[in-house]
Amino acid sequence: MEFLNTTKLEILNKGNDPTLCSARRIQVIDITLETFGLLESLRTGKFPLNVLLSDHRHIPFNLAGSVPVRLIRNTRGTIWDSFREELKGRLVG
């Protein structure tokens, strides 16, 4: 709690729905954090009843509104010979 007081993070957990469901125990062990001010855009859902591939249940949530898109370049898909030729043409021109 002391750490959270020094950051701009808030705990989102509400209620006591278990997040860990195994053959031996059912507990609420996960803490979901959010940055200050995001709470207005966050819409949480109910925990699904089925547990898929894990003892931990999914914690569904949706954001209302829009999220800025950041474009990135994947260099693994680059055709380097073509890139170098195009770059050379642009630098000469």
Summary of the structure (lengths in Angstrom):
residues: 93
radius of gyration: 22.6
end to end distance: 59.8
largest distance: 70.4
contacts: 142
relative contact order: 0.16
helix: 22%
strand: 18%
